[in-house]
Amino acid sequence: MKILIVYHSGPQGNTEKLAKEVAEGAKEVDAADVVLRRVEEAEAQECVGSDAIILGSSNRFGGMSAKMKAFVETWAPEIWLQGKLIGKVGAAFCTSGTLHCGKEMALMSLLTPLIHHGMYVVGVPEIHAMTAGSCYGAAATTPRGSTGPSEPECAVARELGRRVADLTAKVLAP
């Protein structure tokens, strides 16, 4: 099963670090073929050929980055009108530089197109996200000068990747 992780990372590379943690979690599930792709290198047709799509972005004023939005908009009209993503599994993760800057809003902005396309959306049980992340997906607070996501934030990211791979395997099972 192919799990595609498309992400946009700012100059500090924190979203890329979180993307790698999501990928590590997904790889723990048998038969998971995980592909990491920077949004600048991603193509819409690769989404069609994947069984799961996980989007990640640095937070931009409570939403996804402009580069991620431009990528997601390449899915319309052809992919959307033909229902090519219906029944696939999706999830989201994000990073931001400050604690209260709209990470959950950014996650929702990433999840909304997945829902519009008829995908099964995966979050993280709140009991796993009580000290880091969010039930809407993995999230990290990475202020300037930080070394990147904390270990608890990375653990939530790995959990998200595992959950996506687990559900994808179940969806694909005969």
C-alpha positions as CSV (number, residue, x, y, z in Angstrom):
1,M,0.0,0.0,0.0
2,K,1.3,3.4,-1.0
3,I,1.2,6.2,1.6
4,L,2.1,9.6,0.2
5,I,3.3,12.3,2.6
6,V,3.3,15.8,0.9
7,Y,4.7,18.6,3.0
8,H,5.7,22.3,2.8
9,S,8.5,23.2,5.2
10,G,9.8,26.7,6.0
11,P,13.5,27.6,6.1
12,Q,14.0,26.0,9.6
13,G,12.9,22.6,8.2
14,N,10.7,21.8,11.2
15,T,7.7,20.6,9.1
16,E,10.1,18.3,7.2
17,K,11.3,16.9,10.6
18,L,7.8,16.2,11.6
19,A,7.0,14.6,8.2
20,K,9.9,12.2,8.7
21,E,8.4,11.2,12.1
22,V,5.0,10.6,10.5
23,A,6.7,8.4,7.9
24,E,8.5,6.4,10.6
25,G,5.2,5.6,12.3
26,A,3.6,4.5,9.0
27,K,6.6,2.3,8.2
28,E,5.9,0.3,11.3
29,V,2.9,-1.2,9.6
30,D,3.6,-4.2,7.3
31,A,3.4,-3.5,3.5
32,A,3.5,0.3,3.9
33,D,5.4,1.9,1.1
34,V,5.9,5.4,2.3
35,V,6.9,8.2,0.0
36,L,8.0,11.6,1.3
37,R,7.5,14.5,-1.1
38,R,8.2,18.2,-0.8
39,V,5.2,20.1,-2.1
40,E,7.4,21.8,-4.7
41,E,8.1,18.3,-6.2
42,A,4.7,16.7,-5.8
43,E,2.3,16.1,-8.6
44,A,-1.5,15.6,-8.4
45,Q,-1.5,12.3,-10.3
46,E,0.8,10.8,-7.6
47,C,-2.1,11.4,-5.2
48,V,-4.4,9.4,-7.5
49,G,-1.9,6.5,-7.4
50,S,-1.7,6.5,-3.6
51,D,-3.8,4.7,-1.1
52,A,-3.3,7.3,1.6
53,I,-2.3,11.0,1.5
54,I,-1.0,12.9,4.5
55,L,-0.6,16.6,4.1
56,G,1.8,18.7,6.2
57,S,2.4,22.4,6.3
58,S,3.9,25.1,8.3
59,N,1.2,27.3,9.8
60,R,0.5,30.5,7.9
61,F,-1.8,32.7,9.9
62,G,-4.0,29.8,11.0
63,G,-4.1,28.1,7.7
64,M,-2.0,26.0,5.3
65,S,0.9,27.6,3.4
66,A,0.2,29.2,0.0
67,K,2.4,26.5,-1.7
68,M,0.3,23.7,-0.1
69,K,-2.9,25.4,-1.1
70,A,-1.7,25.8,-4.7
71,F,-0.9,22.1,-4.8
72,V,-4.3,21.0,-3.3
73,E,-6.0,23.2,-5.9
74,T,-4.4,21.2,-8.7
75,W,-6.7,18.4,-7.7
76,A,-9.7,20.3,-9.2
77,P,-11.5,20.0,-11.4
78,E,-10.4,16.7,-13.0
79,I,-9.5,14.7,-9.9
80,W,-12.4,16.1,-7.9
81,L,-15.1,15.7,-10.6
82,Q,-14.0,12.2,-11.4
83,G,-14.0,11.2,-7.7
84,K,-10.5,9.8,-7.9
85,L,-9.7,10.3,-4.2
86,I,-12.9,8.9,-2.8
87,G,-12.3,6.1,-0.3
88,K,-8.6,6.9,0.2
89,V,-7.3,7.6,3.7
90,G,-6.0,11.1,4.6
91,A,-4.5,13.0,7.5
92,A,-2.7,16.2,8.4
93,F,0.1,17.7,10.4
94,C,1.6,21.1,10.9
95,T,4.2,23.2,12.7
96,S,4.2,26.8,14.0
97,G,6.5,29.2,15.6
98,T,4.3,30.1,18.6
99,L,2.1,28.3,21.0
100,H,-1.3,30.0,20.3
101,C,-1.2,30.7,16.6
102,G,-4.0,28.5,15.2
103,K,-2.4,25.1,14.7
104,E,-5.8,23.4,14.9
105,M,-7.2,25.9,12.4
106,A,-4.2,25.0,10.1
107,L,-4.9,21.3,10.5
108,M,-8.6,21.8,9.6
109,S,-7.6,23.8,6.5
110,L,-5.5,20.8,5.5
111,L,-8.3,18.3,6.3
112,T,-11.1,20.2,4.6
113,P,-10.1,19.4,1.0
114,L,-9.6,15.7,2.0
115,I,-13.1,15.6,3.3
116,H,-14.4,17.3,0.1
117,H,-12.8,14.6,-1.9
118,G,-14.5,11.8,0.0
119,M,-11.5,10.6,1.8
120,Y,-11.5,8.8,5.2
121,V,-9.8,11.2,7.6
122,V,-7.7,10.1,10.5
123,G,-6.8,12.0,13.6
124,V,-5.1,11.1,16.9
125,P,-7.1,10.0,19.9
126,E,-7.2,12.9,22.3
127,I,-5.7,10.7,25.1
128,H,-2.6,10.4,22.9
129,A,-2.5,14.2,22.2
130,M,-3.0,15.5,25.7
131,T,0.5,16.9,26.1
132,A,1.4,17.4,22.4
133,G,-0.2,17.6,19.0
134,S,-4.0,17.7,18.5
135,C,-6.8,15.2,18.0
136,Y,-7.0,16.7,14.5
137,G,-3.5,15.6,13.6
138,A,0.1,16.0,14.6
139,A,1.3,19.5,15.5
140,A,4.5,21.0,16.8
141,T,5.4,24.3,18.3
142,T,8.9,25.2,17.0
143,P,9.9,28.8,17.8
144,R,13.0,30.3,16.2
145,G,16.1,28.9,17.5
146,S,14.5,25.6,18.6
147,T,16.0,22.3,17.6
148,G,12.7,21.2,16.1
149,P,9.7,19.2,17.3
150,S,9.9,17.9,20.9
151,E,9.9,14.1,21.6
152,P,6.3,14.2,22.7
153,E,5.3,16.0,19.5
154,C,7.3,13.4,17.5
155,A,5.6,10.6,19.3
156,V,2.2,12.0,18.2
157,A,3.4,12.3,14.6
158,R,4.5,8.6,14.7
159,E,1.2,7.6,16.1
160,L,-0.6,9.5,13.3
161,G,1.5,7.7,10.7
162,R,0.8,4.3,12.3
163,R,-3.0,5.1,12.4
164,V,-3.1,6.1,8.8
165,A,-1.2,2.9,7.7
166,D,-3.4,0.7,9.9
167,L,-6.6,2.2,8.5
168,T,-5.3,2.0,5.0
169,A,-4.5,-1.7,5.4
170,K,-8.1,-2.3,6.7
171,V,-9.6,-0.3,3.8
172,L,-7.6,-2.3,1.3
173,A,-8.3,-5.7,2.9
174,P,-10.5,-8.0,0.8
